[in-house]
Amino acid sequence: MNTVDLRSDTVTQPTPAMREAMMAAPLGDDVFGDDPSVNALQEKIAALTGKEAALFMSSGTQSNLCGMMAHCGRGDEYIVGQNAHTYRYEGGGAAVLGSIQPQPLAQDPQGLMNPSDVRAAIKPDDPHFARTRLLCLENTWNGHPMPAAYLDEMAELARGHGLALHLDGARVFNAAVADAGPGGDVVAALRAITGRFDSVSVCFSKGLGAPVGSALCGPRELIERARRWRKMVGGGLRQAGLLAAAASHALDHHVNRLADDHALAQRLAQGLAAIEGLAVRSAQTNIVFVDVANGRGPDLLAHLERQGVLATGLIGLRFVTHLGVDVAGIDRALAAVRGFFDQAPSGQAPRPSGAAVY
């Protein structure tokens, strides 16, 4: 039985065409700056995001880390959401390796920080305080595209207080596809997002389907500072063109198809919403969060795994669509969930037809 893997869009496998592109990639030594495939990718993603330069990184965590350390020095501070990836899920790298103090703030269910909270968190120029230098946002956040008005307000706030603005855009192409709408100009939507930020980290190994890699995009001077940090944290790869070619292929062929992932997420969300005992929380792009009544989430996850369907359960059940999943896989996942609620809880008789579902 083939597995329907909905744990994350990081589980994608390179397509046959992507593998061919990787094998055909011209190579050099990227530490010396002469890998043509890496250089071509950096020029391409810089142009797409409307930035002067870009730097190929081994991961989104490395890209965010080098970006924050390029913006901030020892004793500086960055403001960030309490549940943002750069604060909560990247090992504390900015603090541990960069001596940069995080100032985490509360977020609402869509991942938005209150601008008044951000304003109040900016420290005065006083030796008692860390120097507030950077504001970090994330788009998408748990599948939610950031509203344009919110991005405008936060950008104006940052500029007004002399702060740089960094975007963790691990899934920024998902946000751009959602913002553009059916048949819309995705590149224009992307630049409308990234144009508000001084630096942007873009991931190739999630919905775009490349096996490895992210890019930090921004002003040339900032990127050169980040290049030094990349080398220091072990990110100076040699014949990295094999990986860069996969990312370039993804940019050429896998951006517009993100709309298919969004449509599958909607199909999944609508099916789950029709099942009593489940509450769907998000399905705006390719991520669906579900709350399970009566604390039965772990039991549902175990049941799904036995049926060959994988999801995660850190903050409610999470299902993520990607290029490795099709309509048949979504329908199979829905059938497996229904099967779980059709069976009796442990120690109870099977429920009669039409009875309330747990």
Steps between C-alpha positions, in 0.01 A plus 500: 500500500645835395524759776311829478751725674338822619749577777667787312581632155865425587442130421480561124727302269675651195301442184664313210541830314663657805742207530595546135564869559721415797707250302545744213602795719836664424708507818776700662616581852245723669736603782713659227180640348541319169219245500292618201185319613511660845569841351210462256264402782608795715443742214160345426362510854639851558317621189177322597500658845612840371824502701856592403655167589436156646698228672430127470472332840474139611178557697244757606638494852846588369355770276309665783798471736748656257248770416444594863873499574563716194245751630597494870810499714572368847264654752244598239139384509241375255124515555314187394178309557484267798423204273698612195737249345805723538443515875339171597620238253855588398690391810554850636778549247486880489547517878748212532720574198431866433454634855182666371225535758152396388202702618205266439147644491154345508329415170133462413362183335614629157853557627469879517674704769321806630682807360461678833678209670781526246528875553511457878770231474748726316765595753623856554862586426627422849790277612263312728328344198587290203488705180185423303615465140274254316136398463436146368174389339393172340287443188316267476443429869340162569355525152367854542619760247581825678245775409644778285373770738678333792827476306469867405439602859791297633734627229407860577547434873844349444614782273372761742712355780813432296458123503590262221228256391566131426252252354511130572345416166535123517163477322487849351422354156187344651408845631563655158288240320218559750529878469510487119186287475402282203682613185669787683858622469686300764830683451332837549329365812834367625675833450214681669577291809880501487524868406403596854798315651873565519576129483304188412571132557341275237482121530527270196451169683139544610217553252741568214621142532879531486692254722715760678549871531385852573618844396554823688413801282575864571737792441841400365687629806279299736542186288878534512487517881276194498749317276763529771255365760399217265861386479538523879197281570611235252290598202780550249418218258717406204333354188163618625369545146340156518270636768465846349385347171215328682396832654519676163285228345249547780482874437444438130242221531352469850379847598163524325417141591489603867138592423436126461625443855270774626203341322580161653524659844154651447366158396647346813376780727145481365493125546634520854259780593210267419613248763360548849770514765736704284547876481698632202713806584690589185498424129599819320799356317643148531473441876193374684482502881237293675396477866366162613230485767541312827878482481491231232764660278780251586265205442398645163863547398580139592197378306598701194853360509360145504299598192811635324418868553752720682436833673650684797353600832714765669243783507182324405504257209680644199459384142718653225437454127783496246600368159523144635127489578209478258120492518499126561735545795281770654189287459681207657600716796139612544377141486752403767385784728136403452591141579647608830182676608284213376666260743416495870733657757692240697277305739171619348251332271490612135283806459169447323452654157425871527631537856714795597866464408778546754 
